[in-house]
Amino acid sequence: MARVPAATRETIPQAHQAAFDAAVQSRGGIPRTGPGSIMINSPEACRRAAHLSAYLRRESTLPPHVQELAMLVTARAPCLQRPVLRRV
């Protein structure tokens, strides 16, 4: 059972429904899993995060191999906070 209920157009405030519609359209539906399923509850934050992601992926001056390395390191970072997995 999900801790945060799935967002629907009816649960989003009227002022944020346009951002919700844009997020759903860009994803091809309401995300049911992953970070998108949480962020869709705040459509404006979701919209801004999508712009940041697009900038980092498409407009950054970093070479693609450095971008990829940064993504891998960032994805791995939460695991390194657990003492069992940390290498000293």
LINRAQUI-V121029 format. One line per field, one symbol per residue. ss: DSSP state (a for helix, b for strand, c for the rest). psi: psi as a letter, one per 40 degrees, with the letter a starting at -180 (. if undefined). A space follows every 50 residues. Layout:
ss->???
psi->???
This chain:
ss->ccccccccaaaccaaaaaaaaaaaaaaccccccaaaaaacccaaaaaaaa aaaaaaaaaccccaaaaaaaaaaaaaaaaaaccccccc
psi->hidhihiiddehiddeddddddddddeeihheiadddddeegdddddddd ddddddddeieiiddddddddddddddddeehddehh.
